[in-house]
Amino acid sequence: MADKILTPKQMDDAERLAKILAKVPKERKALVTMMVSAFIAGAEAQAQLNASSGPATYKQ
């Protein structure tokens, strides 16, 4: 992964997520981690789609 400078807000969000994940029971941790990873991957994919084609618009 390339070095990336995070904003203070991103760091706060990451810390909050880490604290939430630390509270997840051991038997559920794999499932929750998988769900979080899928959400983050989807958000990253959406950001790349928006960056390459400009803002998404809906036309009827």
N, C-alpha and C positions, 0 to 999 in steps of 0.2 A: 504494500500500500504506500502510496506517495505521501510525503509529509504534508500535513494540512494544518493551517492555523485556524483554531476554533474561536468563535466569539465567546464572550463571557456567558451569554444566554445558552449557547450550545453546551458549554461546560456544565452549567447549572442543570440543564436537561439531562445530560449524561450522568451526572451525579445522582439526580433524582431517580433515574431508571435503574442505576446500580443498586441503590438502596431498596427499591421495590423488589428487584430480582433477589436480593439477599434475604428477603422475608418469605420467599416462596418455599414451601416445603420440599424437601429433597426428592420425594417421589413425583412431584409435579414439575420440577425444575427443567427437565429436558423438553417437556411439552411447551412450557411457557417460553423458554429460550427459542425454540423453533418458531413459535408464533411471532415473537418480537423480531426475529431475523427476517421472517417473511414480510412483515410490515415494513421494515427498514428497506429491504430490497425493492419492494414495490414503490416506496417513496423515492428511492434513488432512480429507479427506472422512469418514473413519471417526471422527475426533474430533468433527466436527460432528454426525454421526448419533448418537453416544453422548451428546453434550451435550443434544440436543433430545429424546431419548426415554429418557434415563437409562441406566444400565449395561445392556449387552446381556446377555440371558440365553438359555439354550438349554433348550427344553422338548421332551420326547419325547411 
